[in-house]
Amino acid sequence: MSVHKYNSWGRTRQPKNLAGAHGTEALASGNVDPSAVTDGYATENQRYLHLYFENSEANDKTIEVYGYIHAFGEWFILKDTAGTQVKFTTINNTSSYIVHEIAGVDRVFFKHTTHGSNAIVANDKLFAAGSTFQGS
């Protein structure tokens, strides 16, 4: 007799890394919009999106977040439940951590929007996690 084994995260108190094991960095596209249902990262329908970006250079960099809902079959610029666009900018060797409520979003995609020639470089770090509860 086989036993069903759940493979989703279920209700989580601790943020779960969307890119894989703890410590795995997420990737941001180079100014390219998402188009395929497989683009970006599955959220397992978690309620909160935790984002951390570390800019290793002395210039401005912005990450915009897109969302995908299977019921719509479309990608869109993601806004949290308060109507605030999910994006952040870091300047001059700084880091930023934000949490947005994104209830109902099935996938997220990270787009690096360039300010001149300020491309994402190997020493920059982007981490994304999902959780059911806001606190970590």
For each residue, the residues with C-beta under 8 A, 3 or more apart:
1:
2:
3:
4:
5:
6: 10
7:
8: 44 45
9: 12 16 44 46 130
10: 6
11: 132 133
12: 9 15 16 46 130 131 132 133
13: 131 132 133 135 136
14: 131 136
15: 12 48 50 129 130 131 136
16: 9 12 44 46 129 130 131
17: 20 21 22 23 24 127 128 129
18: 26 41 42 43 108 128 129 130
19: 24 25 26 27 41 127 128
20: 17 24
21: 17 24
22: 17
23: 17
24: 17 19 20 21 127
25: 19 125 126 127
26: 18 19 41 110 126 127 128
27: 19 110 126
28: 63 110 111 112 120 126
29: 32 33 34 109 110 111 112
30: 112 114 119 120
31: 111 112 113 114
32: 29 111
33: 29 66 75 111
34: 29 39 40 66 68 75 109 111
35: 39 75
36: 39
37: 68 70 73 107
38:
39: 34 35 36 68 75 107 109
40: 34 66 68 107 108 109 110
41: 18 19 26 107 108 109 128
42: 18 106 107
43: 18 46 49 102 105 106 107 108 130
44: 8 9 16 130
45: 8 104 105 106
46: 9 12 16 43 49 102 130 131 132
47: 101 102 103 130 131 132 133 134
48: 15 99 100 101 102 130 131 132 133 134
49: 43 46 65 80 86 99 100 101 102 105 108 128 129 130
50: 15 97 98 99 127 128 129 130 131 136
51: 63 65 86 88 96 97 98 99 100 126 127 128
52: 95 96 97 125 126 127 128
53: 61 63 88 90 95 96 124 125 126 127
54: 90 94 95 124 125 126
55: 59 60 61 90 91 92 93 94 95 124
56: 93 121 123 124 125
57: 61 93 118 121 123 124
58: 92 93
59: 55 91 92 115 116 118
60: 55 89 90 91 92 115 118
61: 53 55 57 89 90 112 115 118 120 124
62: 87 88 89 112 113 115
63: 28 51 53 87 88 89 110 111 112 113 126
64: 77 85 86 87 110 111 113
65: 49 51 77 78 86 87 100 108 109 110 111
66: 33 34 40 75 76 77 78 108 109 110 111
67: 75 76 77 78 86 102 105 107 108 109
68: 34 37 39 40 72 74 75 76 105 106 107 108 109
69: 72 74 104 105 106
70: 37 73 106
71:
72: 68 69 76
73: 37 70
74: 68 69
75: 33 34 35 39 66 67 68 109
76: 66 67 68 72
77: 64 65 66 67 85
78: 65 66 67 85 86 100 102 105 108
79: 83 84 85 86
80: 49 83 84 86 100 101 102
81: 101 102 103
82: 101
83: 79 80
84: 79 80 100
85: 64 77 78 79
86: 49 51 64 65 67 78 79 80 98 100 102
87: 62 63 64 65
88: 51 53 62 63 96 98
89: 60 61 62 63 96
90: 53 54 55 60 61 94 95 96
91: 55 59 60 94
92: 55 58 59 60
93: 55 56 57 58
94: 54 55 90 91
95: 52 53 54 55 90 125
96: 51 52 53 88 89 90
97: 50 51 52
98: 50 51 86 88
99: 48 49 50 51 134
100: 48 49 51 65 78 80 84 86
101: 47 48 49 80 81 82 134
102: 43 46 47 48 49 67 78 80 81 86 105 108
103: 47 81
104: 45 69
105: 43 45 49 67 68 69 78 102 108
106: 42 43 45 68 69 70
107: 37 39 40 41 42 43 67 68
108: 18 40 41 43 49 65 66 67 68 78 102 105 128
109: 29 34 39 40 41 65 66 67 68 75
110: 26 27 28 29 40 63 64 65 66 126 128
111: 28 29 31 32 33 34 63 64 65 66
112: 28 29 30 31 61 62 63 119 120
113: 31 62 63 64
114: 30 31 117 118 119
115: 59 60 61 62 118
116: 59
117: 114
118: 57 59 60 61 114 115
119: 30 112 114
120: 28 30 61 112 124 126
121: 56 57 124
122:
123: 56 57
124: 53 54 55 56 57 61 120 121
125: 25 52 53 54 56 95
126: 25 26 27 28 51 52 53 54 63 110 120
127: 17 19 24 25 26 50 51 52 53
128: 17 18 19 26 41 49 50 51 52 108 110
129: 15 16 17 18 49 50
130: 9 12 15 16 18 43 44 46 47 48 49 50
131: 12 13 14 15 16 46 47 48 50 134 136
132: 11 12 13 46 47 48
133: 11 12 13 47 48
134: 47 48 99 101 131
135: 13
136: 13 14 15 50 131
